[in-house]
Amino acid sequence: MIRFREASRADVPAVVALLADDALGTTREGTDLGAYLAAFDAMRAEGGNTLVVGADDGRIVATYQLTFISGLSLRASRRAQVESVRVATDRRGQGIGAAMFADAEARARAAGCRLMQLTMNASRSDARRFYERLGFTPSHIGFKRDLT
């Protein structure tokens, strides 16, 4: 049984391993845990920015980041941004992703959010089908600009 909870600093290595365990992650994640631990500390200090892990018998098998954003658009609606969604390769197709998004939605509703949004790399066709099955619609075009 998967149990979702806020991540602790001790979970960061397992989360980084999940982030690196896919075709895109192998090319963009690093091995310097110091940078990831500093980022985790910054997220904790910000408030409204939570790293969540799904654990099964002590093993971290899923993760996502949930950020709450207050804004003026949509009648001053608060929204939940979901990022860095990952399920361990050997655990995919077992309903963990759907359970993870049910958890994210419950957290978003509890925080007073009216909208849940996410972005994904356009090359992730399986992820797109999954998100659409969950009721997400590809309603916007996202843009990114590298600042390094």
Secondary structure, 3 states (H helix, E strand, C coil): CCEEEECCHHHHHHHHHHHHCCCCHHHHCCCCHHHHHHHHHHHHHHCCEEEEEEEECCEEEEEEEEEEEECCHHHHCEEEEEEEEEECHHHCCCCHHHHHHHHHHHHHHHCCEEEEEECCCCCCHHHHHHHHHCCCCCCCCCCCCCCC
